[in-house]
Amino acid sequence: MQAEKNYYEILKVDVNATEEQIRKAYRLLVREHHPDVSKHPAAAEIFRDIQEAYEVLGDPEQRRVYDRLRESQGLDKSSALSLHATVSHKYLLTGVEEQALYVLLDLAPASDLPTSRLPLNLCLVLDRSTSMQGMRLQQVKEGTRQIIDRLNPEDALSLVVFSDRAEVLLPGQRNIDKAMAKSIASTIQPSGGTEMLQGLVAGLQELERNRTKDSVNHLILLTDGQTYGDEAECLEKAEWAGRHQISLTTMGIGSDWNENLLDQMASVSGGTSVYIDSPRKVVDVFKETIRNLSTVVARELTMTINPASGVTLKEIFQVTPYIHHLEVRANKVVLGPLGSGHDKALLMEFRVAQETNPGQKRLARLTVDGDVPGQSNRRSWEWVEIFAEFVPKLEGNLEIPPTIITALGKLAIFKMQEKAMIDLENGRISAATQRLETMATRLLNLGETELARAALLEAGRLARTGDLSAEGRKKIRYGTRSLSILPKEIHGD
């Protein structure tokens, strides 16, 4: 008896089915799926599951034990999450030393999950150093006012500014006086240097004071400069935030800020980093961020990867809503919050060791777990198993699904950008230049003309001067990261 298997689904009967209904369903399925009759490659496995399900559900005492076991583990509830896996190869060869298998996993809220808005616990941590004066600070103030206008009475807001030191202008509170809050934001004046850590610490303290069991806890950090000497501590605080259900959106405006640091801080907290190349875009970025936060239905998602013996995970990338490398620690990956209408897609590369015996084999189980506030009648986790059929010879239509080909193509461009930057850091100017030129060609093939032009311009600059411009480096990095796999490409709509 395996509680995680849904025997009712296997026999295609309702949980309240009578003994006679179970018997009839079993007989129909046996006739359809018996290995002597069925041509399905997994007929033997399906038949075993049918037999196992009937042995339990056909015995009233075993059925009662099974039902109680599933109830105690929450397995009788439907999941708040939806997982759909697409594999690159349904068939693998026996006797081959090692084979690659790609898995594209689409993660979304369940289609019937209610989408009531969760209360926000939001802190804005804004750089007010001297370099922010003028249009940058004006637009940041306007963006802040736009966020304030979009808050509900149950939302909490705090406002922190930093330069050489941090100052809490608006302590965290709910049902804020919006006119007062906007007036406070308008008083921000530029001065001093950039010491990010102090602002980050003050912001996290405000969020801790205002968290509730159902709140979406989020910190928006915006800067236009380099923080000096406190990078390691900033990253440690971001990791702490991720462990305490606080995600970060890190925003860099202009070209003189540390994209590696902001990227890492966002990633370890389950958030995202944003490149703002013009002050005119600040307001739109702020509005988009608050819109996304308002759709969150699940928090602190993590995925556990359990590969079978002989199977190893080589790497994993998120490919929607944007591309970035995911770090695996103790078989777990931090995925952050999930919003309604904002699916996540993950692309994994597995390496499968030699298999001598033909037949179907389970290669991995992927389990996504999180916190879904206000949905006590739903499971907060879901899992999917990855299978492949080992055969001595490949026959028939064995094309790789177009969704995986598309994902791999865009991911290859993103990786090419990363390798070009590594070549540059190690003094391999010619190799970096060649990668940028090749990348530009591939971008043109995708119709990404503006990004292709930027790559070609930087390739020329690199060949002439031996370096990239700070602006060009960021434009290429964040531009290739935005080559996400659209939901319609995932679902094949």
Secondary structure by P-SEA (a helix, b strand, c coil): ccccccccccccccccccaaaaaaaaaaaaaacccccccccaaaaaaaaaaaaaaaaacaaaaaaaaaaaaaacccccccbbbbbbbccccccccccbbbbbbbbbbbccccccccccccbbbbbbbbccccccaaaaaaaaaaaaaaaaccccbbbbbbbbccccccccccccccaaaaaaaaaaacccbbbbbaaaaaaaaaaaaaaccccccbbbbbbbbcccccccaaaaaaaaaaaaaacbbbbcccccccccaaaaaaaaaaacccccccccccaaaaaaaaaaaaaaaccccbbbbbbbbccccccccccccccbbbbbbbcccccccccccccbbbbbbbbbbbcccccccccccbbbbbbbbbccccccccccbbbbbbbbbccccccccccaaaaaaaaaaaaaaaaaaaaaaaaacaaaaaaaaaaaaaaaaaaacaaaaaaaaaaaaaaaaacccccaaaaaaaaaaaaaccccccccccc
